Structure formats: structure tokens, C-alpha cells
């Protein structure tokens, strides 16, 4: 039989453990790396688009 008190106690133990802290730190690191890559791709695309627009209007 499911008991919410036991579930909550075990959840709290897990979230305060070193394993959980390492897991969430790795998830956060990967998220930051992914967002940085996406941002750099965005900047590259904007720079390319900007330079293409500049060339077409300069002609």
C-alpha cells in the first residue's frame, strides 16, 4: 500500500544526498552548455544575415 509520508521522507533524503546534488549539477552544466551553443549559433546566424544584407544593399 502506498504511503505518502514514506514517499515524502524518502524524497527528502534523496534530494539532500550527494548523488542528487551531483546529478542536478550535471544537468545544470549541460543546460548551460546547450544554451551557450544555441546562443552562439544565433549570433553566427545574425552576423551572417547582417553581412548578407549589407552586401546586397551596397551593390
DRENPA-3360 file (N, C-alpha, C; in nm, 2 decimals, always signed):
BEGIN
1 = XXXXXXXX = +0.08/-0.12/+0.00/+0.00/+0.00/+0.00/+0.09/+0.12/+0.00 ~ +0.05/+0.22/-0.08/+0.13/+0.34/-0.09/+0.10/+0.43/+0.03 ~ +0.21/+0.49/+0.08/+0.20/+0.58/+0.20/+0.27/+0.71/+0.16 ~ +0.20/+0.82/+0.16/+0.26/+0.95/+0.12/+0.37/+0.99/+0.21 ~ +0.36/+0.96/+0.34/+0.46/+1.00/+0.44/+0.59/+0.94/+0.41 ~ +0.59/+0.81/+0.38/+0.71/+0.74/+0.34/+0.77/+0.80/+0.22 ~ +0.69/+0.82/+0.12/+0.74/+0.88/-0.01/+0.80/+1.01/+0.01 ~ +0.74/+1.10/+0.09/+0.79/+1.23/+0.12/+0.93/+1.22/+0.19;
9 = XXXXXXXX = +0.93/+1.13/+0.29/+1.06/+1.12/+0.37/+1.17/+1.07/+0.28 ~ +1.14/+0.97/+0.19/+1.25/+0.92/+0.10/+1.28/+1.02/+0.00 ~ +1.19/+1.10/-0.05/+1.22/+1.21/-0.15/+1.31/+1.31/-0.08 ~ +1.28/+1.35/+0.04/+1.37/+1.45/+0.11/+1.51/+1.39/+0.13 ~ +1.52/+1.27/+0.16/+1.65/+1.21/+0.18/+1.73/+1.21/+0.05 ~ +1.66/+1.17/-0.06/+1.72/+1.17/-0.19/+1.77/+1.31/-0.23 ~ +1.69/+1.41/-0.21/+1.72/+1.54/-0.26/+1.83/+1.61/-0.18 ~ +1.86/+1.56/-0.06/+1.97/+1.61/+0.02/+2.09/+1.53/+0.01;
17 = XXXXXXXX = +2.09/+1.42/-0.07/+2.21/+1.33/-0.08/+2.31/+1.39/-0.18 ~ +2.43/+1.34/-0.17/+2.53/+1.39/-0.26/+2.51/+1.35/-0.40 ~ +2.45/+1.23/-0.42/+2.41/+1.18/-0.55/+2.32/+1.28/-0.62 ~ +2.22/+1.32/-0.55/+2.12/+1.41/-0.61/+2.19/+1.55/-0.64 ~ +2.27/+1.59/-0.55/+2.34/+1.72/-0.58/+2.43/+1.71/-0.70 ~ +2.50/+1.60/-0.72/+2.59/+1.58/-0.84/+2.50/+1.57/-0.96 ~ +2.39/+1.50/-0.95/+2.30/+1.48/-1.07/+2.25/+1.62/-1.11 ~ +2.20/+1.70/-1.02/+2.14/+1.83/-1.06/+2.25/+1.92/-1.11;
25 = XXXXXXXX = +2.37/+1.91/-1.05/+2.48/+2.00/-1.10/+2.52/+1.96/-1.25 ~ +2.52/+1.83/-1.28/+2.55/+1.79/-1.42/+2.44/+1.83/-1.51 ~ +2.31/+1.82/-1.47/+2.20/+1.87/-1.55/+2.21/+2.02/-1.58 ~ +2.25/+2.09/-1.48/+2.26/+2.24/-1.49/+2.38/+2.27/-1.58 ~ +2.49/+2.20/-1.57/+2.61/+2.22/-1.66/+2.57/+2.19/-1.80 ~ +2.50/+2.08/-1.83/+2.47/+2.05/-1.96/+2.37/+2.15/-2.02 ~ +2.28/+2.20/-1.94/+2.18/+2.30/-1.98/+2.25/+2.43/-2.02 ~ +2.35/+2.47/-1.94/+2.42/+2.59/-1.97/+2.50/+2.58/-2.10;
33 = XXXXXXXX = +2.57/+2.46/-2.12/+2.64/+2.44/-2.24/+2.55/+2.44/-2.36 ~ +2.44/+2.38/-2.35/+2.35/+2.38/-2.46/+2.30/+2.52/-2.49 ~ +2.26/+2.59/-2.39/+2.21/+2.73/-2.41/+2.32/+2.82/-2.47 ~ +2.45/+2.80/-2.43/+2.56/+2.87/-2.48/+2.58/+2.84/-2.63 ~ +2.57/+2.71/-2.66/+2.58/+2.67/-2.80/+2.47/+2.73/-2.89 ~ +2.35/+2.73/-2.84/+2.23/+2.78/-2.91/+2.25/+2.93/-2.93 ~ +2.30/+3.00/-2.83/+2.32/+3.15/-2.83/+2.43/+3.18/-2.94 ~ +2.54/+3.10/-2.94/+2.65/+3.12/-3.03/+2.60/+3.10/-3.18;
41 = XXXXXXXX = +2.51/+2.99/-3.19/+2.46/+2.97/-3.33/+2.37/+3.08/-3.37 ~ +2.29/+3.14/-3.27/+2.21/+3.25/-3.30/+2.29/+3.37/-3.35 ~ +2.40/+3.40/-3.27/+2.48/+3.51/-3.31/+2.55/+3.49/-3.44 ~ +2.59/+3.37/-3.47/+2.65/+3.34/-3.60/+2.55/+3.37/-3.72 ~ +2.43/+3.32/-3.70/+2.33/+3.34/-3.80/+2.29/+3.48/-3.82 ~ +2.29/+3.56/-3.71/+2.26/+3.70/-3.72/+2.37/+3.78/-3.79 ~ +2.49/+3.74/-3.75/+2.61/+3.81/-3.82/+2.61/+3.78/-3.97 ~ +2.58/+3.65/-4.00/+2.58/+3.61/-4.15/+2.47/+3.69/-4.22;
49 = XXXXXXXX = +2.35/+3.69/-4.16/+2.24/+3.76/-4.22/+2.27/+3.91/-4.23 ~ +2.33/+3.96/-4.13/+2.36/+4.11/-4.13/+2.46/+4.14/-4.24 ~ +2.56/+4.05/-4.26/+2.66/+4.08/-4.36/+2.60/+4.06/-4.50 ~ +2.51/+3.96/-4.51/+2.45/+3.94/-4.64/+2.36/+4.06/-4.68 ~ +2.29/+4.11/-4.58/+2.21/+4.23/-4.61/+2.29/+4.35/-4.65 ~ +2.40/+4.36/-4.58/+2.49/+4.47/-4.61/+2.55/+4.47/-4.75 ~ +2.58/+4.34/-4.80/+2.63/+4.33/-4.93/+2.53/+4.36/-5.04 ~ +2.41/+4.31/-5.01/+2.30/+4.33/-5.11/+2.26/+4.48/-5.13;
57 = XXX = +2.27/+4.56/-5.02/+2.23/+4.70/-5.03/+2.35/+4.78/-5.08 ~ +2.47/+4.73/-5.07/+2.59/+4.81/-5.11/+2.60/+4.80/-5.26 ~ +2.54/+4.71/-5.33/+2.56/+4.70/-5.48/+2.49/+4.80/-5.55;
% end
